[in-house]
Amino acid sequence: MIGVDIVDLSRIDPEDAAFVRHLLTPAEQEEFHARKSAHRKTEYLGGRFAAKEAIFKATGDQMFLSYSILTEVSGKPYVKDHPELDVSISHDGGFAIAAVLCLKPQKGLAK
């Protein structure tokens, strides 16, 4: 299954602490706070928001906000503890887009 989502970055406020805590796991919050500029923080939040929505679309898992999408040294995102999910996040022109490929069929989803 494939999930895709896009986010308009103008709708993301990196200073909204409640939103940051709601959307990001503690490990993601560490990566978020390591970003130096508001622009990079906005891209990070928008990308993670799009990726988590894409996870829900690919898996149907209602706990999609609990997934940690972290960054390898190379810059590639990955879904921690979920090797059956492959994620890609891109940013351009004020938008973040994410695609998730679920490599293992999930129970209860139509084929």
SEKESE-13922 format. One record per residue: residue in three letters; x, z, y of N, C-alpha, C in turn. Coordinates in nm, 4 decimals, always signed. Layout:
// residues N
<node residu="ALA" n_c1="X" n_c3="Z" n_c2="Y" ca_c1="X" ca_c3="Z" ca_c2="Y" c_c1="X" c_c3="Z" c_c2="Y"/>
...
END
This chain:
// residues 111
<node residu="MET" n_c1="+0.0843" n_c3="+0.0000" n_c2="-0.1178" ca_c1="+0.0000" ca_c3="+0.0000" ca_c2="+0.0000" c_c1="+0.0891" c_c3="+0.0000" c_c2="+0.1246"/>
<node residu="ILE" n_c1="+0.0379" n_c3="-0.0592" n_c2="+0.2303" ca_c1="+0.1087" ca_c3="-0.0675" ca_c2="+0.3567" c_c1="+0.0228" c_c3="-0.0045" c_c2="+0.4658"/>
<node residu="GLY" n_c1="+0.0859" n_c3="+0.0699" n_c2="+0.5539" ca_c1="+0.0194" ca_c3="+0.1246" ca_c2="+0.6713" c_c1="+0.0976" c_c3="+0.0841" c_c2="+0.7951"/>
<node residu="VAL" n_c1="+0.0252" n_c3="+0.0500" n_c2="+0.9022" ca_c1="+0.0879" ca_c3="+0.0098" ca_c2="+1.0281" c_c1="+0.0125" c_c3="+0.0767" c_c2="+1.1419"/>
<node residu="ASP" n_c1="+0.0859" n_c3="+0.1186" n_c2="+1.2459" ca_c1="+0.0213" ca_c3="+0.1739" ca_c2="+1.3643" c_c1="+0.1072" c_c3="+0.1431" c_c2="+1.4857"/>
<node residu="ILE" n_c1="+0.0425" n_c3="+0.1336" n_c2="+1.6012" ca_c1="+0.1116" ca_c3="+0.1069" ca_c2="+1.7274" c_c1="+0.0640" c_c3="+0.2090" c_c2="+1.8300"/>
<node residu="VAL" n_c1="+0.1560" n_c3="+0.2523" n_c2="+1.9172" ca_c1="+0.1256" ca_c3="+0.3520" ca_c2="+2.0187" c_c1="+0.1727" c_c3="+0.3017" c_c2="+2.1547"/>
<node residu="ASP" n_c1="+0.0861" n_c3="+0.3140" n_c2="+2.2543" ca_c1="+0.1208" ca_c3="+0.2838" ca_c2="+2.3926" c_c1="+0.1965" c_c3="+0.4054" c_c2="+2.4468"/>
<node residu="LEU" n_c1="+0.3240" n_c3="+0.3896" n_c2="+2.4759" ca_c1="+0.4073" ca_c3="+0.5018" ca_c2="+2.5171" c_c1="+0.3651" c_c3="+0.5632" c_c2="+2.6503"/>
<node residu="SER" n_c1="+0.2874" n_c3="+0.4913" n_c2="+2.7307" ca_c1="+0.2400" ca_c3="+0.5491" ca_c2="+2.8565" c_c1="+0.1418" c_c3="+0.6635" c_c2="+2.8324"/>
<node residu="ARG" n_c1="+0.0904" n_c3="+0.6744" n_c2="+2.7099" ca_c1="-0.0028" ca_c3="+0.7822" ca_c2="+2.6752" c_c1="+0.0684" c_c3="+0.9060" c_c2="+2.6203"/>
<node residu="ILE" n_c1="+0.2007" n_c3="+0.8995" n_c2="+2.6066" ca_c1="+0.2791" ca_c3="+1.0079" ca_c2="+2.5477" c_c1="+0.3464" c_c3="+1.0892" c_c2="+2.6580"/>
<node residu="ASP" n_c1="+0.3283" n_c3="+1.2217" n_c2="+2.6534" ca_c1="+0.3903" ca_c3="+1.3118" ca_c2="+2.7498" c_c1="+0.4896" c_c3="+1.4029" c_c2="+2.6773"/>
<node residu="PRO" n_c1="+0.6192" n_c3="+1.3775" n_c2="+2.6924" ca_c1="+0.7179" ca_c3="+1.4583" ca_c2="+2.6220" c_c1="+0.7253" c_c3="+1.6027" c_c2="+2.6722"/>
<node residu="GLU" n_c1="+0.6609" n_c3="+1.6320" n_c2="+2.7844" ca_c1="+0.6593" ca_c3="+1.7677" ca_c2="+2.8394" c_c1="+0.5404" c_c3="+1.8497" c_c2="+2.7876"/>
<node residu="ASP" n_c1="+0.4531" n_c3="+1.7880" n_c2="+2.7097" ca_c1="+0.3362" ca_c3="+1.8575" ca_c2="+2.6545" c_c1="+0.3787" c_c3="+1.9338" c_c2="+2.5286"/>
<node residu="ALA" n_c1="+0.4190" n_c3="+2.0592" n_c2="+2.5487" ca_c1="+0.4744" ca_c3="+2.1396" ca_c2="+2.4394" c_c1="+0.3758" c_c3="+2.1579" c_c2="+2.3252"/>
<node residu="ALA" n_c1="+0.2475" n_c3="+2.1719" n_c2="+2.3550" ca_c1="+0.1473" ca_c3="+2.1898" ca_c2="+2.2491" c_c1="+0.1386" c_c3="+2.0638" c_c2="+2.1625"/>
<node residu="PHE" n_c1="+0.1434" n_c3="+1.9472" n_c2="+2.2252" ca_c1="+0.1401" ca_c3="+1.8214" ca_c2="+2.1504" c_c1="+0.2646" c_c3="+1.8081" c_c2="+2.0627"/>
<node residu="VAL" n_c1="+0.3804" n_c3="+1.8427" n_c2="+2.1178" ca_c1="+0.5058" ca_c3="+1.8352" ca_c2="+2.0429" c_c1="+0.4976" c_c3="+1.9247" c_c2="+1.9193"/>
<node residu="ARG" n_c1="+0.4514" n_c3="+2.0492" n_c2="+1.9367" ca_c1="+0.4404" ca_c3="+2.1420" ca_c2="+1.8232" c_c1="+0.3377" c_c3="+2.0951" c_c2="+1.7211"/>
<node residu="HIS" n_c1="+0.2289" n_c3="+2.0328" n_c2="+1.7662" ca_c1="+0.1234" ca_c3="+1.9841" ca_c2="+1.6765" c_c1="+0.1712" c_c3="+1.8644" c_c2="+1.5942"/>
<node residu="LEU" n_c1="+0.2419" n_c3="+1.7735" n_c2="+1.6599" ca_c1="+0.2817" ca_c3="+1.6483" ca_c2="+1.5955" c_c1="+0.4071" c_c3="+1.6612" c_c2="+1.5098"/>
<node residu="LEU" n_c1="+0.5054" n_c3="+1.7346" n_c2="+1.5577" ca_c1="+0.6361" ca_c3="+1.7359" ca_c2="+1.4937" c_c1="+0.6579" c_c3="+1.8596" c_c2="+1.4068"/>
<node residu="THR" n_c1="+0.7200" n_c3="+1.8373" n_c2="+1.2917" ca_c1="+0.7615" ca_c3="+1.9482" ca_c2="+1.2069" c_c1="+0.8812" c_c3="+2.0168" c_c2="+1.2740"/>
<node residu="PRO" n_c1="+0.9190" n_c3="+2.1369" n_c2="+1.2303" ca_c1="+1.0361" ca_c3="+2.2018" ca_c2="+1.2914" c_c1="+1.1633" c_c3="+2.1158" c_c2="+1.2865"/>
<node residu="ALA" n_c1="+1.1873" n_c3="+2.0472" n_c2="+1.1769" ca_c1="+1.3063" ca_c3="+1.9615" ca_c2="+1.1677" c_c1="+1.2985" c_c3="+1.8463" c_c2="+1.2679"/>
<node residu="GLU" n_c1="+1.1805" n_c3="+1.7892" n_c2="+1.2853" ca_c1="+1.1632" ca_c3="+1.6814" ca_c2="+1.3835" c_c1="+1.1786" c_c3="+1.7355" c_c2="+1.5252"/>
<node residu="GLN" n_c1="+1.1311" n_c3="+1.8571" n_c2="+1.5492" ca_c1="+1.1451" ca_c3="+1.9172" ca_c2="+1.6818" c_c1="+1.2919" c_c3="+1.9321" c_c2="+1.7197"/>
<node residu="GLU" n_c1="+1.3766" n_c3="+1.9648" n_c2="+1.6221" ca_c1="+1.5208" ca_c3="+1.9726" ca_c2="+1.6494" c_c1="+1.5743" c_c3="+1.8375" c_c2="+1.6950"/>
<node residu="GLU" n_c1="+1.5372" n_c3="+1.7297" n_c2="+1.6224" ca_c1="+1.5823" ca_c3="+1.5953" ca_c2="+1.6624" c_c1="+1.5265" c_c3="+1.5588" c_c2="+1.7998"/>
<node residu="PHE" n_c1="+1.4008" n_c3="+1.5911" n_c2="+1.8240" ca_c1="+1.3358" ca_c3="+1.5616" ca_c2="+1.9521" c_c1="+1.4116" c_c3="+1.6280" c_c2="+2.0678"/>
<node residu="HIS" n_c1="+1.4391" n_c3="+1.7577" n_c2="+2.0541" ca_c1="+1.5048" ca_c3="+1.8317" ca_c2="+2.1623" c_c1="+1.6499" c_c3="+1.7892" c_c2="+2.1821"/>
<node residu="ALA" n_c1="+1.7097" n_c3="+1.7237" n_c2="+2.0835" ca_c1="+1.8464" ca_c3="+1.6726" ca_c2="+2.0973" c_c1="+1.8510" c_c3="+1.5463" c_c2="+2.1831"/>
<node residu="ARG" n_c1="+1.7364" n_c3="+1.4814" n_c2="+2.2036" ca_c1="+1.7314" ca_c3="+1.3626" ca_c2="+2.2890" c_c1="+1.7541" c_c3="+1.4064" c_c2="+2.4331"/>
<node residu="LYS" n_c1="+1.8375" n_c3="+1.3329" n_c2="+2.5047" ca_c1="+1.8792" ca_c3="+1.3756" ca_c2="+2.6384" c_c1="+1.7817" c_c3="+1.3386" c_c2="+2.7500"/>
<node residu="SER" n_c1="+1.7159" n_c3="+1.2251" n_c2="+2.7397" ca_c1="+1.6305" ca_c3="+1.1795" ca_c2="+2.8504" c_c1="+1.4818" c_c3="+1.1844" c_c2="+2.8122"/>
<node residu="ALA" n_c1="+1.3989" n_c3="+1.1895" n_c2="+2.9155" ca_c1="+1.2538" ca_c3="+1.1868" ca_c2="+2.8933" c_c1="+1.2131" c_c3="+1.0569" c_c2="+2.8245"/>
<node residu="HIS" n_c1="+1.2797" n_c3="+0.9470" n_c2="+2.8594" ca_c1="+1.2487" ca_c3="+0.8173" ca_c2="+2.7982" c_c1="+1.2746" c_c3="+0.8208" c_c2="+2.6469"/>
<node residu="ARG" n_c1="+1.3900" n_c3="+0.8744" n_c2="+2.6064" ca_c1="+1.4231" ca_c3="+0.8814" ca_c2="+2.4633" c_c1="+1.3297" c_c3="+0.9778" c_c2="+2.3906"/>
<node residu="LYS" n_c1="+1.2900" n_c3="+1.0858" n_c2="+2.4562" ca_c1="+1.1956" ca_c3="+1.1805" ca_c2="+2.3968" c_c1="+1.0587" c_c3="+1.1154" c_c2="+2.3798"/>
<node residu="THR" n_c1="+1.0173" n_c3="+1.0375" n_c2="+2.4792" ca_c1="+0.8892" ca_c3="+0.9668" ca_c2="+2.4704" c_c1="+0.8917" c_c3="+0.8670" c_c2="+2.3557"/>
<node residu="GLU" n_c1="+0.9994" n_c3="+0.7906" n_c2="+2.3427" ca_c1="+1.0114" ca_c3="+0.6968" ca_c2="+2.2315" c_c1="+1.0076" c_c3="+0.7689" c_c2="+2.0974"/>
<node residu="TYR" n_c1="+1.0761" n_c3="+0.8813" n_c2="+2.0880" ca_c1="+1.0790" ca_c3="+0.9577" ca_c2="+1.9630" c_c1="+0.9378" c_c3="+1.0039" c_c2="+1.9263"/>
<node residu="LEU" n_c1="+0.8678" n_c3="+1.0645" n_c2="+2.0226" ca_c1="+0.7312" ca_c3="+1.1123" ca_c2="+1.9957" c_c1="+0.6375" c_c3="+0.9985" c_c2="+1.9588"/>
<node residu="GLY" n_c1="+0.6423" n_c3="+0.8901" n_c2="+2.0357" ca_c1="+0.5558" ca_c3="+0.7757" ca_c2="+2.0075" c_c1="+0.5832" c_c3="+0.7149" c_c2="+1.8717"/>
<node residu="GLY" n_c1="+0.7096" n_c3="+0.7034" n_c2="+1.8369" ca_c1="+0.7469" ca_c3="+0.6493" ca_c2="+1.7065" c_c1="+0.7000" c_c3="+0.7372" c_c2="+1.5929"/>
<node residu="ARG" n_c1="+0.7170" n_c3="+0.8686" n_c2="+1.6080" ca_c1="+0.6722" ca_c3="+0.9605" ca_c2="+1.5014" c_c1="+0.5204" c_c3="+0.9626" c_c2="+1.4914"/>
<node residu="PHE" n_c1="+0.4523" n_c3="+0.9553" n_c2="+1.6060" ca_c1="+0.3057" ca_c3="+0.9505" ca_c2="+1.6026" c_c1="+0.2585" c_c3="+0.8262" c_c2="+1.5274"/>
<node residu="ALA" n_c1="+0.3159" n_c3="+0.7106" n_c2="+1.5619" ca_c1="+0.2790" ca_c3="+0.5857" ca_c2="+1.4945" c_c1="+0.3121" c_c3="+0.5925" c_c2="+1.3454"/>
<node residu="ALA" n_c1="+0.4278" n_c3="+0.6488" n_c2="+1.3113" ca_c1="+0.4684" ca_c3="+0.6566" ca_c2="+1.1706" c_c1="+0.3759" c_c3="+0.7472" c_c2="+1.0901"/>
<node residu="LYS" n_c1="+0.3344" n_c3="+0.8580" n_c2="+1.1477" ca_c1="+0.2460" ca_c3="+0.9493" ca_c2="+1.0743" c_c1="+0.1078" c_c3="+0.8881" c_c2="+1.0552"/>
<node residu="GLU" n_c1="+0.0601" n_c3="+0.8163" n_c2="+1.1550" ca_c1="-0.0663" ca_c3="+0.7444" ca_c2="+1.1392" c_c1="-0.0520" c_c3="+0.6367" c_c2="+1.0313"/>
<node residu="ALA" n_c1="+0.0620" n_c3="+0.5689" n_c2="+1.0283" ca_c1="+0.0867" ca_c3="+0.4666" ca_c2="+0.9262" c_c1="+0.0951" c_c3="+0.5288" c_c2="+0.7866"/>
<node residu="ILE" n_c1="+0.1517" n_c3="+0.6489" n_c2="+0.7765" ca_c1="+0.1550" ca_c3="+0.7191" ca_c2="+0.6480" c_c1="+0.0127" c_c3="+0.7448" c_c2="+0.6000"/>
<node residu="PHE" n_c1="-0.0736" n_c3="+0.7920" n_c2="+0.6897" ca_c1="-0.2125" ca_c3="+0.8163" ca_c2="+0.6516" c_c1="-0.2790" c_c3="+0.6873" c_c2="+0.6035"/>
<node residu="LYS" n_c1="-0.2551" n_c3="+0.5781" n_c2="+0.6746" ca_c1="-0.3158" ca_c3="+0.4508" ca_c2="+0.6364" c_c1="-0.2631" c_c3="+0.3993" c_c2="+0.5025"/>
<node residu="ALA" n_c1="-0.1362" n_c3="+0.4267" n_c2="+0.4723" ca_c1="-0.0774" ca_c3="+0.3799" ca_c2="+0.3463" c_c1="-0.1128" c_c3="+0.4684" c_c2="+0.2280"/>
<node residu="THR" n_c1="-0.1327" n_c3="+0.5985" n_c2="+0.2541" ca_c1="-0.1512" ca_c3="+0.6922" ca_c2="+0.1434" c_c1="-0.2883" c_c3="+0.7571" c_c2="+0.1370"/>
<node residu="GLY" n_c1="-0.3561" n_c3="+0.7669" n_c2="+0.2501" ca_c1="-0.4822" ca_c3="+0.8396" ca_c2="+0.2551" c_c1="-0.4641" c_c3="+0.9901" c_c2="+0.2539"/>
<node residu="ASP" n_c1="-0.3398" n_c3="+1.0373" n_c2="+0.2624" ca_c1="-0.3099" ca_c3="+1.1804" ca_c2="+0.2567" c_c1="-0.3524" c_c3="+1.2479" c_c2="+0.3872"/>
<node residu="GLN" n_c1="-0.4461" n_c3="+1.3408" n_c2="+0.3783" ca_c1="-0.4962" ca_c3="+1.4124" ca_c2="+0.4951" c_c1="-0.3910" c_c3="+1.5042" c_c2="+0.5576"/>
<node residu="MET" n_c1="-0.2823" n_c3="+1.5304" n_c2="+0.4857" ca_c1="-0.1759" ca_c3="+1.6183" ca_c2="+0.5345" c_c1="-0.0632" c_c3="+1.5392" c_c2="+0.6009"/>
<node residu="PHE" n_c1="-0.0932" n_c3="+1.4211" n_c2="+0.6516" ca_c1="+0.0089" ca_c3="+1.3314" ca_c2="+0.7057" c_c1="+0.0906" c_c3="+1.3935" c_c2="+0.8189"/>
<node residu="LEU" n_c1="+0.0356" n_c3="+1.4880" n_c2="+0.8930" ca_c1="+0.1110" ca_c3="+1.5493" ca_c2="+1.0019" c_c1="+0.2209" c_c3="+1.6424" c_c2="+0.9498"/>
<node residu="SER" n_c1="+0.2123" n_c3="+1.6822" n_c2="+0.8236" ca_c1="+0.3136" ca_c3="+1.7718" ca_c2="+0.7685" c_c1="+0.4378" c_c3="+1.6977" c_c2="+0.7185"/>
<node residu="TYR" n_c1="+0.4337" n_c3="+1.5665" n_c2="+0.7154" ca_c1="+0.5490" ca_c3="+1.4874" ca_c2="+0.6719" c_c1="+0.6566" c_c3="+1.4907" c_c2="+0.7809"/>
<node residu="SER" n_c1="+0.7822" n_c3="+1.5078" n_c2="+0.7408" ca_c1="+0.8943" ca_c3="+1.5022" ca_c2="+0.8350" c_c1="+0.9570" c_c3="+1.3641" c_c2="+0.8295"/>
<node residu="ILE" n_c1="+0.9611" n_c3="+1.2985" n_c2="+0.9432" ca_c1="+1.0254" ca_c3="+1.1678" ca_c2="+0.9539" c_c1="+1.1534" c_c3="+1.1906" c_c2="+1.0339"/>
<node residu="LEU" n_c1="+1.2634" n_c3="+1.1925" n_c2="+0.9621" ca_c1="+1.3918" ca_c3="+1.2249" ca_c2="+1.0216" c_c1="+1.4776" c_c3="+1.0998" c_c2="+1.0353"/>
<node residu="THR" n_c1="+1.5947" n_c3="+1.1162" n_c2="+1.0943" ca_c1="+1.6806" ca_c3="+1.0019" ca_c2="+1.1250" c_c1="+1.8140" c_c3="+1.0155" c_c2="+1.0534"/>
<node residu="GLU" n_c1="+1.8496" n_c3="+0.9112" n_c2="+0.9776" ca_c1="+1.9818" ca_c3="+0.9068" ca_c2="+0.9140" c_c1="+2.0877" c_c3="+0.8877" c_c2="+1.0217"/>
<node residu="VAL" n_c1="+2.2135" n_c3="+0.9125" n_c2="+0.9873" ca_c1="+2.3248" ca_c3="+0.8933" ca_c2="+1.0802" c_c1="+2.3250" c_c3="+0.7505" c_c2="+1.1342"/>
<node residu="SER" n_c1="+2.2856" n_c3="+0.6555" n_c2="+1.0512" ca_c1="+2.2823" ca_c3="+0.5143" ca_c2="+1.0915" c_c1="+2.1724" c_c3="+0.4843" c_c2="+1.1932"/>
<node residu="GLY" n_c1="+2.0782" n_c3="+0.5772" n_c2="+1.2105" ca_c1="+1.9656" ca_c3="+0.5560" ca_c2="+1.3010" c_c1="+1.8376" c_c3="+0.5194" c_c2="+1.2293"/>
<node residu="LYS" n_c1="+1.8460" n_c3="+0.4910" n_c2="+1.0989" ca_c1="+1.7272" ca_c3="+0.4532" ca_c2="+1.0212" c_c1="+1.6399" c_c3="+0.5762" c_c2="+0.9958"/>
<node residu="PRO" n_c1="+1.5087" n_c3="+0.5637" n_c2="+1.0219" ca_c1="+1.4195" ca_c3="+0.6749" ca_c2="+0.9896" c_c1="+1.3907" c_c3="+0.6807" c_c2="+0.8398"/>
<node residu="TYR" n_c1="+1.3614" n_c3="+0.8015" n_c2="+0.7925" ca_c1="+1.3206" ca_c3="+0.8198" ca_c2="+0.6532" c_c1="+1.2212" c_c3="+0.9348" c_c2="+0.6459"/>
<node residu="VAL" n_c1="+1.1390" n_c3="+0.9342" n_c2="+0.5422" ca_c1="+1.0401" ca_c3="+1.0398" ca_c2="+0.5226" c_c1="+1.1011" c_c3="+1.1420" c_c2="+0.4269"/>
<node residu="LYS" n_c1="+1.1317" n_c3="+1.2592" n_c2="+0.4792" ca_c1="+1.1981" ca_c3="+1.3635" ca_c2="+0.4007" c_c1="+1.1120" c_c3="+1.4045" c_c2="+0.2819"/>
<node residu="ASP" n_c1="+1.1754" n_c3="+1.4142" n_c2="+0.1660" ca_c1="+1.1123" ca_c3="+1.4601" ca_c2="+0.0410" c_c1="+1.0035" c_c3="+1.3665" c_c2="-0.0109"/>
<node residu="HIS" n_c1="+0.9992" n_c3="+1.2443" n_c2="+0.0385" ca_c1="+0.9014" ca_c3="+1.1457" ca_c2="-0.0088" c_c1="+0.9707" c_c3="+1.0113" c_c2="-0.0313"/>
<node residu="PRO" n_c1="+1.0513" n_c3="+1.0016" n_c2="-0.1384" ca_c1="+1.1255" ca_c3="+0.8774" ca_c2="-0.1633" c_c1="+1.0361" c_c3="+0.7580" c_c2="-0.1956"/>
<node residu="GLU" n_c1="+0.9077" n_c3="+0.7817" n_c2="-0.2237" ca_c1="+0.8160" ca_c3="+0.6710" ca_c2="-0.2514" c_c1="+0.7646" c_c3="+0.6052" c_c2="-0.1236"/>
<node residu="LEU" n_c1="+0.8024" n_c3="+0.6614" n_c2="-0.0074" ca_c1="+0.7604" ca_c3="+0.6051" ca_c2="+0.1207" c_c1="+0.8807" c_c3="+0.5471" c_c2="+0.1934"/>
<node residu="ASP" n_c1="+0.8667" n_c3="+0.4240" n_c2="+0.2398" ca_c1="+0.9701" ca_c3="+0.3602" ca_c2="+0.3209" c_c1="+0.9103" c_c3="+0.3374" c_c2="+0.4587"/>
<node residu="VAL" n_c1="+0.9822" n_c3="+0.3762" n_c2="+0.5635" ca_c1="+0.9288" ca_c3="+0.3701" ca_c2="+0.6991" c_c1="+1.0224" c_c3="+0.2906" c_c2="+0.7899"/>
<node residu="SER" n_c1="+0.9606" n_c3="+0.2182" n_c2="+0.8831" ca_c1="+1.0350" ca_c3="+0.1490" ca_c2="+0.9874" c_c1="+0.9647" c_c3="+0.1754" c_c2="+1.1199"/>
<node residu="ILE" n_c1="+1.0430" n_c3="+0.2049" n_c2="+1.2240" ca_c1="+0.9897" ca_c3="+0.2325" ca_c2="+1.3574" c_c1="+1.0640" c_c3="+0.1448" c_c2="+1.4570"/>
<node residu="SER" n_c1="+0.9896" n_c3="+0.0804" n_c2="+1.5487" ca_c1="+1.0504" ca_c3="-0.0005" ca_c2="+1.6542" c_c1="+0.9836" c_c3="+0.0309" c_c2="+1.7869"/>
<node residu="HIS" n_c1="+1.0593" n_c3="+0.0073" n_c2="+1.8938" ca_c1="+1.0101" ca_c3="+0.0294" ca_c2="+2.0303" c_c1="+1.0391" c_c3="-0.0953" c_c2="+2.1123"/>
<node residu="ASP" n_c1="+0.9412" n_c3="-0.1371" n_c2="+2.1947" ca_c1="+0.9637" ca_c3="-0.2500" ca_c2="+2.2844" c_c1="+0.8507" c_c3="-0.2569" c_c2="+2.3857"/>
<node residu="GLY" n_c1="+0.8847" n_c3="-0.2889" n_c2="+2.5089" ca_c1="+0.7848" ca_c3="-0.3148" ca_c2="+2.6110" c_c1="+0.6833" c_c3="-0.2034" c_c2="+2.6302"/>
<node residu="GLY" n_c1="+0.7248" n_c3="-0.0785" n_c2="+2.6155" ca_c1="+0.6329" ca_c3="+0.0326" ca_c2="+2.6366" c_c1="+0.5473" c_c3="+0.0664" c_c2="+2.5168"/>
<node residu="PHE" n_c1="+0.5831" n_c3="+0.0151" n_c2="+2.4004" ca_c1="+0.5080" ca_c3="+0.0437" ca_c2="+2.2780" c_c1="+0.6023" c_c3="+0.0903" c_c2="+2.1686"/>
<node residu="ALA" n_c1="+0.5477" n_c3="+0.1699" n_c2="+2.0771" ca_c1="+0.6171" ca_c3="+0.2061" ca_c2="+1.9534" c_c1="+0.5291" c_c3="+0.1568" c_c2="+1.8401"/>
<node residu="ILE" n_c1="+0.5905" n_c3="+0.0986" n_c2="+1.7399" ca_c1="+0.5173" ca_c3="+0.0510" ca_c2="+1.6226" c_c1="+0.5880" c_c3="+0.1041" c_c2="+1.4983"/>
<node residu="ALA" n_c1="+0.5083" n_c3="+0.1379" n_c2="+1.3985" ca_c1="+0.5649" ca_c3="+0.1864" ca_c2="+1.2732" c_c1="+0.4927" c_c3="+0.1195" c_c2="+1.1575"/>
<node residu="ALA" n_c1="+0.5688" n_c3="+0.0941" n_c2="+1.0533" ca_c1="+0.5143" ca_c3="+0.0414" ca_c2="+0.9283" c_c1="+0.5631" c_c3="+0.1309" c_c2="+0.8157"/>
<node residu="VAL" n_c1="+0.4736" n_c3="+0.1601" n_c2="+0.7228" ca_c1="+0.5070" ca_c3="+0.2426" ca_c2="+0.6076" c_c1="+0.4674" c_c3="+0.1669" c_c2="+0.4823"/>
<node residu="LEU" n_c1="+0.5591" n_c3="+0.1608" n_c2="+0.3894" ca_c1="+0.5340" ca_c3="+0.1006" ca_c2="+0.2594" c_c1="+0.5334" c_c3="+0.2127" c_c2="+0.1570"/>
<node residu="CYS" n_c1="+0.4228" n_c3="+0.2251" n_c2="+0.0860" ca_c1="+0.4121" ca_c3="+0.3244" ca_c2="-0.0205" c_c1="+0.4505" c_c3="+0.2551" c_c2="-0.1500"/>
<node residu="LEU" n_c1="+0.5639" n_c3="+0.2941" n_c2="-0.2059" ca_c1="+0.6181" ca_c3="+0.2278" ca_c2="-0.3235" c_c1="+0.5514" c_c3="+0.2726" c_c2="-0.4534"/>
<node residu="LYS" n_c1="+0.4748" n_c3="+0.3814" n_c2="-0.4466" ca_c1="+0.4067" ca_c3="+0.4337" ca_c2="-0.5649" c_c1="+0.2580" c_c3="+0.4445" c_c2="-0.5330"/>
<node residu="PRO" n_c1="+0.1715" n_c3="+0.3805" n_c2="-0.6102" ca_c1="+0.0276" ca_c3="+0.3868" ca_c2="-0.5808" c_c1="-0.0220" c_c3="+0.5315" c_c2="-0.5754"/>
<node residu="GLN" n_c1="-0.1058" n_c3="+0.5585" n_c2="-0.4772" ca_c1="-0.1633" ca_c3="+0.6911" ca_c2="-0.4607" c_c1="-0.2990" c_c3="+0.6996" c_c2="-0.5289"/>
<node residu="LYS" n_c1="-0.3311" n_c3="+0.8142" n_c2="-0.5832" ca_c1="-0.4600" ca_c3="+0.8349" ca_c2="-0.6493" c_c1="-0.5736" c_c3="+0.8182" c_c2="-0.5497"/>
<node residu="GLY" n_c1="-0.6799" n_c3="+0.7570" n_c2="-0.5949" ca_c1="-0.8007" ca_c3="+0.7459" ca_c2="-0.5140" c_c1="-0.8020" c_c3="+0.6341" c_c2="-0.4126"/>
<node residu="LEU" n_c1="-0.6962" n_c3="+0.5584" n_c2="-0.4023" ca_c1="-0.6942" ca_c3="+0.4466" ca_c2="-0.3076" c_c1="-0.7328" c_c3="+0.3178" c_c2="-0.3792"/>
<node residu="ALA" n_c1="-0.8063" n_c3="+0.2347" n_c2="-0.3086" ca_c1="-0.8432" ca_c3="+0.1042" ca_c2="-0.3648" c_c1="-0.7190" c_c3="+0.0181" c_c2="-0.3770"/>
<node residu="LYS" n_c1="-0.7172" n_c3="-0.0671" n_c2="-0.4763" ca_c1="-0.6024" ca_c3="-0.1563" ca_c2="-0.4968" c_c1="-0.6229" c_c3="-0.2870" c_c2="-0.4251"/>
END
